[in-house]
Structure formats: C-alpha cells, structure tokens
C-alpha cells in the first residue's frame, strides 16, 4: 500500500459529510457502506427493544425531507441544505402555525448568529428545527408551513467491526462514533483516521489483534459491551478517536485507571515526539471511553483527539465544516496513532538468561552487528540497559524511560539479545 496522505483522509470526510447520520437509521448504514469500500466490515443489526445493559435499543429514525416555509411559500429553513437544520430524532409533523408558536421549536446560537447548532432529542418525543439566529431575526410575523417527513419505527441499531488478526488473541480496541450528521471534526475526521489506521496496520501481522469499532455514540458502545461481555476480558488496551482533524494540539485523555499501559505509551510517544500536546486525567464525561472504563469493565481505554470535545466554539455547530479540518492535522493524528501502536506492539518484559555479571557481547557478534548504525553507541548502551532491567518485572518501555533512550533503539537491542539467546520473553 502506498503511504497514506492527509488528502486521502480528507476526501473520505468530504464523501461522508453530506449524509444525515443519527444513532440509528439509513444514514449510519450509508456511512458504513462508504467505509466498507476502504476496509472490510462486519455489520451488525440489533433490533429495537433489545436490552443492552441498563439501556434499550430505541426505535429507528429516518428522515426524507423537512422545511419551514414562510407566508409567501419560500423555504427559509431547509433540511436539503444541511442535515443540521432538523432536531435529531424529530417526530413527523405537518402543520401551519404562527411564528409565535413556532419559536418554541426553534434552536439558535445568539452568540454566533450565523452558525446553526446541532441538537438532538433521542429519548424524548419532540420535533424542532435548528437555524442561524440571523435567519430567525429576519422572519416576519405570519403563518408558517412546518413539515418534517420522518419515521420513528421498530428497526435496528447498526454498528460495524473490522478485525486485524494478530500474533496473539489479546485485543486492542479502536473506537469512533458514527452518529453525528454534517460535523467534519466531530467525528468524520475520527472515522477517517480510524479507517486509514486499520489499513496501515493490515500491512503486517501485528502482535495484538486489533478490533476497530464503528458505532453510534453511547448506545453503540453500550450495545457492543452488552453483546461481548464474555469476551471483553481479551481487551487489553484501547483508544477512542474523536475530533481528529482540527488545528489544535493533540490531547490524550487517560483511562479511568490512569496507569494503564496505553496511558504510559501515549504519554511516552507524545513527549518523545516533541509535538505540542496535553495529557488530561480521566473524567466520566466525553466520548465512549467512559463506557469502556465504567467500573464493571474498567478497561484500559483512553481517548485521543486534537482540541477536546466542547473545547472549541465550532463544536456541535455548522462551523464544524470541511474548512475546519485539514489533511495535515488528520495525517498528524494518524502518525501519532501508528507510533503509539508500534510501541504497544513491541513492548515486552524479558528475563536475562545470563544475569551473573555482564555477558560478553563481542564474542556473540552483537557489537559487530551494530557496526553500520548511525546510533551505534546508543544501541550498545541500550543492550546493557535491557540486560540490566530484564528481570521479568520491567518492560522495554520502563527501560526506555529510565535510560532516556529512544524506544525503537531499546526494542531493537532486545531483538538482538533475544536472537543471541541472552534473554527470553
């Protein structure tokens, strides 16, 4: 596979952007169909009414058209222009009413009068429209035709998985949500990064088995956990991807544990990379890391984003558009993911098989094997550090952090020592 470019991810975001997505419905299926052109997906349909932990799979919502027409018959708010214009999960409505009555069903952002907000009412029957404050201010009094051609009916919740088999059955989960409509950063950029990360990992056989989960937020992760309770113990590490394409610095939110291996790996990779970044403690608010980290599961799952959720004015508004994300930012997010998983895949604990005194490395040709490297002295020092800390208790990441040496140099040294029969995993 040719190297992934940010332009490829941006093109995927462009394709998905016009679709109206929600926690259920044909928009989710259409999105997964597009992702399925890039990576094979196993799509799951879970019927309405299915009990999933403390939740119940809701009715399926689909929408065909919606608008508000002014007294002259002109559409002043039109779903065809943007899926954000309709309150998500709006029940059907076909009425004529005065503006004074209609106002109770209109949502705006007075502080940003040209932006359209994103609003939903998943679990309470309601209807409404979202529009720019400046549009609302320009509406004359009079009777307005209000039309929402939607259906709420028994159907399914749809999610998809992509699995990359590894050398061991222990799993790394990569999760992103597919329920938001035309919002480029939250979370089409996350879907794009996850898709191309999966393609990159499939170029080799990784150590861990990687399971990519494309599901609606909250209810999708809960549904997956409910359906996989017996095998969730295989999940050793995980990462939720969200808000992956804006220009802000990278932000890693730690797992509930705070000291899970994924937390250590992400802290190390971000610090070693020299990128501007921030590491935040876990909070039970945010994206689906809070489901994976709930106390009954307590999985080692963190979250990677650029500017975190609700941390930028454009969040959940029409300003989170195709201009708000960039190929460069998505490429950078993807690169960090690849660097982190490269560390995770190579991190091991070893046992020194010649622990009494320092073994003679030259006699085994180990120094000669390093002769062509530009970092020969570092590589030799890495061997000594690996031998010193290979007591079955310290990992290679421990070695890298204690020695101050690059992780790849330490891992290469361990490979050489293992090949010479001086250490064992």
VODO-183473 format. One record per residue (C-alpha): residue number from 0; x, y, z. Coordinates in nm, 2 decimals, always signed. Layout:
// VODO-183473
+------+--------+--------+--------+
: resi :     c1 :     c2 :     c3 :
+------+--------+--------+--------+
:  NUM :      X :      Y :      Z :
...
+------+--------+--------+--------+
***
This chain:
// VODO-183473
+------+--------+--------+--------+
: resi :     c1 :     c2 :     c3 :
+------+--------+--------+--------+
:    0 :  +0.00 :  +0.00 :  +0.00 :
:    1 :  +0.13 :  +0.35 :  -0.09 :
:    2 :  +0.19 :  +0.59 :  +0.20 :
:    3 :  -0.13 :  +0.74 :  +0.33 :
:    4 :  -0.18 :  +1.11 :  +0.27 :
:    5 :  -0.39 :  +1.35 :  +0.45 :
:    6 :  -0.56 :  +1.43 :  +0.12 :
:    7 :  -0.70 :  +1.07 :  +0.11 :
:    8 :  -0.85 :  +1.11 :  +0.46 :
:    9 :  -0.99 :  +1.45 :  +0.37 :
:   10 :  -1.15 :  +1.31 :  +0.06 :
:   11 :  -1.32 :  +1.04 :  +0.27 :
:   12 :  -1.45 :  +1.31 :  +0.51 :
:   13 :  -1.59 :  +1.50 :  +0.21 :
:   14 :  -1.78 :  +1.19 :  +0.09 :
:   15 :  -1.94 :  +1.13 :  +0.43 :
:   16 :  -2.01 :  +1.50 :  +0.51 :
:   17 :  -2.35 :  +1.54 :  +0.33 :
:   18 :  -2.51 :  +1.23 :  +0.49 :
:   19 :  -2.76 :  +1.27 :  +0.77 :
:   20 :  -2.65 :  +1.04 :  +1.05 :
:   21 :  -2.81 :  +0.96 :  +1.39 :
:   22 :  -2.78 :  +0.69 :  +1.64 :
:   23 :  -2.99 :  +0.46 :  +1.41 :
:   24 :  -3.11 :  +0.47 :  +1.05 :
:   25 :  -3.01 :  +0.46 :  +0.69 :
:   26 :  -2.75 :  +0.74 :  +0.73 :
:   27 :  -2.54 :  +0.52 :  +0.95 :
:   28 :  -2.57 :  +0.24 :  +0.70 :
:   29 :  -2.47 :  +0.46 :  +0.41 :
:   30 :  -2.17 :  +0.58 :  +0.61 :
:   31 :  -2.06 :  +0.23 :  +0.69 :
:   32 :  -2.11 :  +0.14 :  +0.32 :
:   33 :  -1.86 :  +0.41 :  +0.23 :
:   34 :  -1.61 :  +0.29 :  +0.50 :
:   35 :  -1.66 :  -0.06 :  +0.37 :
:   36 :  -1.51 :  +0.04 :  +0.04 :
:   37 :  -1.18 :  +0.11 :  +0.22 :
:   38 :  -1.17 :  -0.18 :  +0.47 :
:   39 :  -1.39 :  -0.49 :  +0.50 :
:   40 :  -1.66 :  -0.46 :  +0.77 :
:   41 :  -1.87 :  -0.70 :  +0.96 :
:   42 :  -2.20 :  -0.51 :  +1.01 :
:   43 :  -2.43 :  -0.59 :  +1.30 :
:   44 :  -2.80 :  -0.51 :  +1.32 :
:   45 :  -2.95 :  -0.51 :  +1.67 :
:   46 :  -3.33 :  -0.50 :  +1.69 :
:   47 :  -3.53 :  -0.23 :  +1.86 :
:   48 :  -3.63 :  -0.33 :  +2.21 :
:   49 :  -3.31 :  -0.53 :  +2.27 :
:   50 :  -3.20 :  -0.49 :  +2.63 :
:   51 :  -2.83 :  -0.37 :  +2.64 :
:   52 :  -2.70 :  -0.34 :  +3.00 :
:   53 :  -2.93 :  -0.07 :  +3.16 :
:   54 :  -3.04 :  +0.06 :  +2.82 :
:   55 :  -3.28 :  -0.05 :  +2.55 :
:   56 :  -3.22 :  -0.02 :  +2.18 :
:   57 :  -3.45 :  +0.26 :  +2.06 :
:   58 :  -3.68 :  +0.28 :  +1.76 :
:   59 :  -3.50 :  +0.35 :  +1.43 :
:   60 :  -3.52 :  +0.71 :  +1.29 :
:   61 :  -3.51 :  +0.80 :  +0.93 :
:   62 :  -3.59 :  +1.13 :  +0.76 :
:   63 :  -3.66 :  +1.22 :  +0.40 :
:   64 :  -3.73 :  +1.59 :  +0.40 :
:   65 :  -3.80 :  +1.88 :  +0.63 :
:   66 :  -3.85 :  +2.25 :  +0.59 :
:   67 :  -4.01 :  +2.57 :  +0.72 :
:   68 :  -4.19 :  +2.78 :  +0.45 :
:   69 :  -4.27 :  +3.15 :  +0.52 :
:   70 :  -4.61 :  +3.31 :  +0.45 :
:   71 :  -4.50 :  +3.36 :  +0.08 :
:   72 :  -4.42 :  +2.99 :  +0.05 :
:   73 :  -4.05 :  +3.03 :  +0.04 :
:   74 :  -3.84 :  +2.77 :  +0.23 :
:   75 :  -3.65 :  +2.97 :  +0.49 :
:   76 :  -3.51 :  +2.66 :  +0.67 :
:   77 :  -3.44 :  +2.35 :  +0.45 :
:   78 :  -3.31 :  +2.01 :  +0.55 :
:   79 :  -3.19 :  +1.96 :  +0.19 :
:   80 :  -2.93 :  +2.23 :  +0.25 :
:   81 :  -2.79 :  +2.08 :  +0.58 :
:   82 :  -2.89 :  +1.79 :  +0.80 :
:   83 :  -2.82 :  +2.01 :  +1.10 :
:   84 :  -3.14 :  +2.20 :  +1.03 :
:   85 :  -3.36 :  +1.94 :  +1.19 :
:   86 :  -3.36 :  +1.84 :  +1.56 :
:   87 :  -3.22 :  +1.49 :  +1.56 :
:   88 :  -3.49 :  +1.22 :  +1.61 :
:   89 :  -3.77 :  +1.47 :  +1.54 :
:   90 :  -4.11 :  +1.31 :  +1.52 :
:   91 :  -4.30 :  +1.37 :  +1.20 :
:   92 :  -4.50 :  +1.70 :  +1.18 :
:   93 :  -4.71 :  +1.87 :  +0.91 :
:   94 :  -4.88 :  +2.18 :  +1.03 :
:   95 :  -4.93 :  +2.55 :  +0.97 :
:   96 :  -4.87 :  +2.78 :  +1.27 :
:   97 :  -4.79 :  +3.14 :  +1.36 :
:   98 :  -4.43 :  +3.23 :  +1.42 :
:   99 :  -4.51 :  +3.30 :  +1.78 :
:  100 :  -4.60 :  +2.93 :  +1.83 :
:  101 :  -4.32 :  +2.80 :  +1.61 :
:  102 :  -4.05 :  +2.98 :  +1.81 :
:  103 :  -4.08 :  +2.72 :  +2.09 :
:  104 :  -3.94 :  +2.46 :  +1.85 :
:  105 :  -3.65 :  +2.67 :  +1.71 :
:  106 :  -3.29 :  +2.64 :  +1.82 :
:  107 :  -3.02 :  +2.91 :  +1.76 :
:  108 :  -2.69 :  +3.03 :  +1.88 :
:  109 :  -2.73 :  +3.40 :  +1.97 :
:  110 :  -2.36 :  +3.44 :  +2.04 :
:  111 :  -2.27 :  +3.31 :  +1.69 :
:  112 :  -2.57 :  +3.44 :  +1.49 :
:  113 :  -2.45 :  +3.30 :  +1.15 :
:  114 :  -2.40 :  +2.94 :  +1.28 :
:  115 :  -2.65 :  +2.66 :  +1.30 :
:  116 :  -2.64 :  +2.45 :  +1.62 :
:  117 :  -2.66 :  +2.07 :  +1.63 :
:  118 :  -2.93 :  +1.95 :  +1.87 :
:  119 :  -3.10 :  +1.61 :  +1.93 :
:  120 :  -3.38 :  +1.46 :  +2.12 :
:  121 :  -3.31 :  +1.09 :  +2.11 :
:  122 :  -3.51 :  +0.96 :  +2.40 :
:  123 :  -3.79 :  +1.22 :  +2.43 :
:  124 :  -4.05 :  +1.25 :  +2.15 :
:  125 :  -4.01 :  +1.60 :  +2.02 :
:  126 :  -3.97 :  +1.80 :  +1.70 :
:  127 :  -3.77 :  +2.11 :  +1.61 :
:  128 :  -3.55 :  +2.30 :  +1.37 :
:  129 :  -3.20 :  +2.45 :  +1.41 :
:  130 :  -3.12 :  +2.77 :  +1.23 :
:  131 :  -2.90 :  +3.07 :  +1.23 :
:  132 :  -3.00 :  +3.35 :  +1.47 :
:  133 :  -2.98 :  +3.60 :  +1.19 :
:  134 :  -3.22 :  +3.39 :  +0.99 :
:  135 :  -3.47 :  +3.38 :  +1.28 :
:  136 :  -3.43 :  +3.76 :  +1.33 :
:  137 :  -3.53 :  +3.82 :  +0.97 :
:  138 :  -3.85 :  +3.62 :  +0.98 :
:  139 :  -4.17 :  +3.83 :  +0.95 :
:  140 :  -4.48 :  +3.75 :  +1.16 :
:  141 :  -4.73 :  +3.53 :  +0.99 :
:  142 :  -4.83 :  +3.17 :  +0.94 :
:  143 :  -4.56 :  +2.92 :  +0.85 :
:  144 :  -4.58 :  +2.58 :  +0.69 :
:  145 :  -4.39 :  +2.33 :  +0.90 :
:  146 :  -4.30 :  +1.99 :  +0.76 :
:  147 :  -4.09 :  +1.71 :  +0.89 :
:  148 :  -4.11 :  +1.39 :  +0.68 :
:  149 :  -3.96 :  +1.14 :  +0.92 :
:  150 :  -4.04 :  +0.80 :  +1.07 :
:  151 :  -3.98 :  +0.65 :  +1.41 :
:  152 :  -4.05 :  +0.28 :  +1.39 :
:  153 :  -3.92 :  -0.05 :  +1.51 :
:  154 :  -3.60 :  -0.13 :  +1.33 :
:  155 :  -3.24 :  -0.18 :  +1.42 :
:  156 :  -2.93 :  -0.01 :  +1.57 :
:  157 :  -2.64 :  -0.06 :  +1.33 :
:  158 :  -2.27 :  -0.08 :  +1.41 :
:  159 :  -1.97 :  -0.24 :  +1.24 :
:  160 :  -1.64 :  -0.41 :  +1.32 :
:  161 :  -1.31 :  -0.46 :  +1.14 :
:  162 :  -1.07 :  -0.71 :  +1.29 :
:  163 :  -0.70 :  -0.74 :  +1.21 :
:  164 :  -0.58 :  -1.08 :  +1.34 :
:  165 :  -0.26 :  -1.06 :  +1.54 :
:  166 :  +0.00 :  -1.30 :  +1.67 :
:  167 :  -0.19 :  -1.33 :  +2.00 :
:  168 :  -0.57 :  -1.32 :  +2.07 :
:  169 :  -0.53 :  -1.03 :  +2.32 :
:  170 :  -0.71 :  -0.73 :  +2.17 :
:  171 :  -0.66 :  -0.36 :  +2.12 :
:  172 :  -0.99 :  -0.17 :  +2.05 :
:  173 :  -1.00 :  +0.14 :  +1.84 :
:  174 :  -1.34 :  +0.30 :  +1.86 :
:  175 :  -1.51 :  +0.60 :  +1.69 :
:  176 :  -1.86 :  +0.72 :  +1.67 :
:  177 :  -2.07 :  +0.73 :  +1.35 :
:  178 :  -2.38 :  +0.91 :  +1.48 :
:  179 :  -2.32 :  +1.28 :  +1.41 :
:  180 :  -2.46 :  +1.44 :  +1.09 :
:  181 :  -2.26 :  +1.70 :  +0.90 :
:  182 :  -1.99 :  +1.77 :  +1.15 :
:  183 :  -1.64 :  +1.73 :  +1.00 :
:  184 :  -1.43 :  +1.72 :  +1.31 :
:  185 :  -1.68 :  +1.56 :  +1.54 :
:  186 :  -1.65 :  +1.30 :  +1.42 :
:  187 :  -1.59 :  +1.24 :  +1.05 :
:  188 :  -1.22 :  +1.31 :  +1.10 :
:  189 :  -1.21 :  +1.03 :  +1.36 :
:  190 :  -1.38 :  +0.79 :  +1.13 :
:  191 :  -1.13 :  +0.87 :  +0.85 :
:  192 :  -0.82 :  +0.84 :  +1.08 :
:  193 :  -0.95 :  +0.50 :  +1.21 :
:  194 :  -1.02 :  +0.37 :  +0.86 :
:  195 :  -0.67 :  +0.45 :  +0.73 :
:  196 :  -0.51 :  +0.33 :  +1.06 :
:  197 :  -0.67 :  +0.00 :  +1.00 :
:  198 :  -0.54 :  -0.02 :  +0.65 :
:  199 :  -0.19 :  +0.07 :  +0.78 :
:  200 :  -0.19 :  -0.20 :  +1.05 :
:  201 :  -0.31 :  -0.46 :  +0.80 :
:  202 :  +0.02 :  -0.42 :  +0.60 :
:  203 :  +0.18 :  -0.65 :  +0.85 :
:  204 :  +0.08 :  -0.91 :  +1.12 :
:  205 :  +0.07 :  -0.71 :  +1.44 :
:  206 :  +0.14 :  -0.86 :  +1.78 :
:  207 :  -0.20 :  -0.78 :  +1.91 :
:  208 :  -0.53 :  -0.84 :  +1.75 :
:  209 :  -0.68 :  -0.50 :  +1.66 :
:  210 :  -1.06 :  -0.46 :  +1.66 :
:  211 :  -1.20 :  -0.14 :  +1.51 :
:  212 :  -1.55 :  -0.04 :  +1.62 :
:  213 :  -1.76 :  +0.20 :  +1.42 :
:  214 :  -2.07 :  +0.26 :  +1.63 :
:  215 :  -2.32 :  +0.53 :  +1.73 :
:  216 :  -2.20 :  +0.72 :  +2.04 :
:  217 :  -2.30 :  +0.59 :  +2.39 :
:  218 :  -2.57 :  +0.35 :  +2.29 :
:  219 :  -2.34 :  +0.18 :  +2.03 :
:  220 :  -2.06 :  +0.12 :  +2.27 :
:  221 :  -2.31 :  +0.00 :  +2.54 :
:  222 :  -2.46 :  -0.24 :  +2.29 :
:  223 :  -2.12 :  -0.37 :  +2.19 :
:  224 :  -2.02 :  -0.42 :  +2.55 :
:  225 :  -2.35 :  -0.60 :  +2.63 :
:  226 :  -2.31 :  -0.83 :  +2.34 :
:  227 :  -1.94 :  -0.91 :  +2.42 :
:  228 :  -1.94 :  -0.94 :  +2.80 :
:  229 :  -1.80 :  -1.29 :  +2.79 :
:  230 :  -1.50 :  -1.20 :  +2.57 :
:  231 :  -1.43 :  -0.84 :  +2.68 :
:  232 :  -1.15 :  -0.98 :  +2.90 :
:  233 :  -0.95 :  -1.01 :  +2.59 :
:  234 :  -0.94 :  -0.64 :  +2.55 :
:  235 :  -0.60 :  -0.53 :  +2.70 :
:  236 :  -0.58 :  -0.18 :  +2.55 :
:  237 :  -0.79 :  +0.06 :  +2.37 :
:  238 :  -0.82 :  +0.41 :  +2.21 :
:  239 :  -1.12 :  +0.62 :  +2.13 :
:  240 :  -1.06 :  +0.86 :  +1.83 :
:  241 :  -1.26 :  +1.18 :  +1.81 :
:  242 :  -1.21 :  +1.54 :  +1.69 :
:  243 :  -0.91 :  +1.43 :  +1.50 :
:  244 :  -0.88 :  +1.69 :  +1.23 :
:  245 :  -0.87 :  +2.04 :  +1.37 :
:  246 :  -0.56 :  +2.26 :  +1.40 :
:  247 :  -0.53 :  +2.23 :  +1.78 :
:  248 :  -0.26 :  +2.05 :  +1.97 :
:  249 :  -0.30 :  +1.68 :  +2.04 :
:  250 :  -0.48 :  +1.59 :  +2.36 :
:  251 :  -0.48 :  +1.25 :  +2.52 :
:  252 :  -0.73 :  +1.17 :  +2.79 :
:  253 :  -0.62 :  +0.89 :  +3.02 :
:  254 :  -0.82 :  +0.58 :  +3.11 :
:  255 :  -1.00 :  +0.56 :  +3.43 :
:  256 :  -0.71 :  +0.36 :  +3.57 :
:  257 :  -0.46 :  +0.63 :  +3.48 :
:  258 :  -0.17 :  +0.39 :  +3.48 :
:  259 :  -0.29 :  +0.15 :  +3.21 :
:  260 :  -0.03 :  +0.06 :  +2.95 :
:  261 :  -0.20 :  +0.26 :  +2.68 :
:  262 :  -0.17 :  +0.57 :  +2.91 :
:  263 :  +0.20 :  +0.51 :  +2.96 :
:  264 :  +0.26 :  +0.45 :  +2.59 :
:  265 :  +0.06 :  +0.76 :  +2.48 :
:  266 :  +0.24 :  +0.98 :  +2.74 :
:  267 :  +0.58 :  +0.85 :  +2.62 :
:  268 :  +0.51 :  +0.88 :  +2.25 :
:  269 :  +0.37 :  +1.23 :  +2.27 :
:  270 :  +0.66 :  +1.35 :  +2.49 :
:  271 :  +0.92 :  +1.19 :  +2.27 :
:  272 :  +0.77 :  +1.32 :  +1.95 :
:  273 :  +0.82 :  +1.69 :  +2.06 :
:  274 :  +0.47 :  +1.77 :  +1.94 :
:  275 :  +0.27 :  +2.03 :  +2.13 :
:  276 :  +0.03 :  +1.82 :  +2.33 :
:  277 :  -0.17 :  +1.79 :  +2.65 :
:  278 :  -0.25 :  +1.49 :  +2.87 :
:  279 :  -0.57 :  +1.50 :  +3.07 :
:  280 :  -0.69 :  +1.29 :  +3.36 :
:  281 :  -1.00 :  +1.07 :  +3.31 :
:  282 :  -1.34 :  +1.22 :  +3.37 :
:  283 :  -1.67 :  +1.03 :  +3.33 :
:  284 :  -1.78 :  +1.28 :  +3.06 :
:  285 :  -1.69 :  +1.28 :  +2.70 :
:  286 :  -1.70 :  +1.00 :  +2.44 :
:  287 :  -1.72 :  +0.63 :  +2.46 :
:  288 :  -1.41 :  +0.59 :  +2.68 :
:  289 :  -1.65 :  +0.64 :  +2.96 :
:  290 :  -1.84 :  +0.32 :  +2.86 :
:  291 :  -1.53 :  +0.11 :  +2.82 :
:  292 :  -1.39 :  +0.25 :  +3.15 :
:  293 :  -1.71 :  +0.21 :  +3.35 :
:  294 :  -1.62 :  +0.03 :  +3.68 :
:  295 :  -1.77 :  -0.30 :  +3.59 :
:  296 :  -1.55 :  -0.33 :  +3.28 :
:  297 :  -1.26 :  -0.09 :  +3.38 :
:  298 :  -1.08 :  -0.14 :  +3.05 :
:  299 :  -0.75 :  +0.03 :  +2.97 :
:  300 :  -0.91 :  +0.26 :  +2.71 :
:  301 :  -0.80 :  +0.62 :  +2.66 :
:  302 :  -0.91 :  +0.89 :  +2.41 :
:  303 :  -0.71 :  +1.07 :  +2.15 :
:  304 :  -0.82 :  +1.40 :  +2.00 :
:  305 :  -0.69 :  +1.73 :  +1.89 :
:  306 :  -0.89 :  +2.00 :  +2.06 :
:  307 :  -1.11 :  +1.81 :  +2.30 :
:  308 :  -1.49 :  +1.79 :  +2.29 :
:  309 :  -1.67 :  +2.12 :  +2.37 :
:  310 :  -1.32 :  +2.28 :  +2.37 :
:  311 :  -1.37 :  +2.49 :  +2.06 :
:  312 :  -1.65 :  +2.74 :  +1.97 :
:  313 :  -1.73 :  +2.55 :  +1.65 :
:  314 :  -1.81 :  +2.23 :  +1.84 :
:  315 :  -2.16 :  +2.10 :  +1.76 :
:  316 :  -2.23 :  +2.38 :  +1.51 :
:  317 :  -2.24 :  +2.43 :  +1.14 :
:  318 :  -1.89 :  +2.59 :  +1.17 :
:  319 :  -1.75 :  +2.24 :  +1.22 :
:  320 :  -1.74 :  +2.21 :  +0.85 :
:  321 :  -1.50 :  +2.10 :  +0.58 :
:  322 :  -1.30 :  +2.42 :  +0.62 :
:  323 :  -1.25 :  +2.35 :  +0.99 :
:  324 :  -1.05 :  +2.03 :  +0.94 :
:  325 :  -0.73 :  +1.98 :  +0.74 :
:  326 :  -0.54 :  +1.70 :  +0.57 :
:  327 :  -0.23 :  +1.79 :  +0.76 :
:  328 :  -0.40 :  +1.76 :  +1.10 :
:  329 :  -0.55 :  +1.42 :  +1.02 :
:  330 :  -0.22 :  +1.30 :  +0.89 :
:  331 :  -0.05 :  +1.41 :  +1.21 :
:  332 :  -0.32 :  +1.23 :  +1.42 :
:  333 :  -0.27 :  +0.92 :  +1.22 :
:  334 :  +0.11 :  +0.93 :  +1.26 :
:  335 :  +0.08 :  +0.95 :  +1.64 :
:  336 :  -0.16 :  +0.65 :  +1.64 :
:  337 :  +0.09 :  +0.45 :  +1.44 :
:  338 :  +0.38 :  +0.55 :  +1.66 :
:  339 :  +0.18 :  +0.46 :  +1.97 :
:  340 :  +0.07 :  +0.12 :  +1.84 :
:  341 :  +0.43 :  +0.04 :  +1.72 :
:  342 :  +0.54 :  +0.09 :  +2.08 :
:  343 :  +0.25 :  -0.11 :  +2.22 :
:  344 :  +0.32 :  -0.40 :  +1.99 :
:  345 :  +0.69 :  -0.42 :  +2.08 :
:  346 :  +0.67 :  -0.36 :  +2.45 :
:  347 :  +0.76 :  -0.68 :  +2.64 :
:  348 :  +0.91 :  -0.80 :  +2.97 :
:  349 :  +1.22 :  -1.01 :  +2.93 :
:  350 :  +1.43 :  -1.23 :  +3.16 :
:  351 :  +1.81 :  -1.21 :  +3.15 :
:  352 :  +1.94 :  -1.57 :  +3.09 :
:  353 :  +2.29 :  -1.47 :  +3.19 :
:  354 :  +2.23 :  -1.25 :  +3.49 :
:  355 :  +2.56 :  -1.31 :  +3.68 :
:  356 :  +2.79 :  -1.04 :  +3.56 :
:  357 :  +2.78 :  -0.88 :  +3.22 :
:  358 :  +2.78 :  -1.13 :  +2.93 :
:  359 :  +3.04 :  -1.10 :  +2.66 :
:  360 :  +2.86 :  -0.93 :  +2.38 :
:  361 :  +3.15 :  -0.91 :  +2.14 :
:  362 :  +3.21 :  -1.28 :  +2.15 :
:  363 :  +2.85 :  -1.32 :  +2.03 :
:  364 :  +2.90 :  -1.08 :  +1.74 :
:  365 :  +2.64 :  -0.84 :  +1.89 :
:  366 :  +2.87 :  -0.53 :  +1.87 :
:  367 :  +2.97 :  -0.61 :  +1.52 :
:  368 :  +2.60 :  -0.65 :  +1.42 :
:  369 :  +2.55 :  -0.28 :  +1.52 :
:  370 :  +2.85 :  -0.15 :  +1.33 :
:  371 :  +2.66 :  +0.01 :  +1.04 :
:  372 :  +2.42 :  +0.21 :  +1.26 :
:  373 :  +2.44 :  +0.58 :  +1.30 :
:  374 :  +2.35 :  +0.54 :  +1.66 :
:  375 :  +2.59 :  +0.26 :  +1.74 :
:  376 :  +2.69 :  +0.39 :  +2.08 :
:  377 :  +2.33 :  +0.43 :  +2.17 :
:  378 :  +2.25 :  +0.08 :  +2.05 :
:  379 :  +2.53 :  -0.07 :  +2.26 :
:  380 :  +2.42 :  +0.12 :  +2.56 :
:  381 :  +2.06 :  +0.00 :  +2.50 :
:  382 :  +2.18 :  -0.36 :  +2.51 :
:  383 :  +2.33 :  -0.30 :  +2.85 :
:  384 :  +2.02 :  -0.14 :  +2.98 :
:  385 :  +1.80 :  -0.42 :  +2.85 :
:  386 :  +2.02 :  -0.68 :  +3.02 :
:  387 :  +2.02 :  -0.48 :  +3.34 :
:  388 :  +1.65 :  -0.45 :  +3.37 :
:  389 :  +1.54 :  -0.78 :  +3.22 :
:  390 :  +1.43 :  -0.93 :  +3.55 :
:  391 :  +1.08 :  -1.02 :  +3.44 :
:  392 :  +0.94 :  -0.71 :  +3.61 :
:  393 :  +1.05 :  -0.43 :  +3.39 :
:  394 :  +0.91 :  -0.37 :  +3.04 :
:  395 :  +1.10 :  -0.22 :  +2.74 :
:  396 :  +0.91 :  +0.10 :  +2.80 :
:  397 :  +1.05 :  +0.10 :  +3.15 :
:  398 :  +1.39 :  +0.07 :  +3.00 :
:  399 :  +1.34 :  +0.35 :  +2.75 :
:  400 :  +1.20 :  +0.58 :  +3.02 :
:  401 :  +1.47 :  +0.51 :  +3.28 :
:  402 :  +1.76 :  +0.52 :  +3.03 :
:  403 :  +1.63 :  +0.81 :  +2.83 :
:  404 :  +1.69 :  +0.62 :  +2.51 :
:  405 :  +1.45 :  +0.60 :  +2.21 :
:  406 :  +1.21 :  +0.32 :  +2.25 :
:  407 :  +1.29 :  +0.18 :  +1.90 :
:  408 :  +1.66 :  +0.16 :  +1.99 :
:  409 :  +1.57 :  -0.03 :  +2.31 :
:  410 :  +1.34 :  -0.27 :  +2.13 :
:  411 :  +1.60 :  -0.33 :  +1.85 :
:  412 :  +1.85 :  -0.41 :  +2.12 :
:  413 :  +1.61 :  -0.65 :  +2.28 :
:  414 :  +1.56 :  -0.82 :  +1.95 :
:  415 :  +1.93 :  -0.87 :  +1.91 :
:  416 :  +1.98 :  -1.00 :  +2.26 :
:  417 :  +1.68 :  -1.24 :  +2.22 :
:  418 :  +1.82 :  -1.36 :  +1.89 :
:  419 :  +2.15 :  -1.44 :  +2.07 :
:  420 :  +1.98 :  -1.64 :  +2.34 :
:  421 :  +2.06 :  -1.39 :  +2.62 :
:  422 :  +1.71 :  -1.30 :  +2.71 :
:  423 :  +1.37 :  -1.46 :  +2.69 :
:  424 :  +1.02 :  -1.32 :  +2.69 :
+------+--------+--------+--------+
***
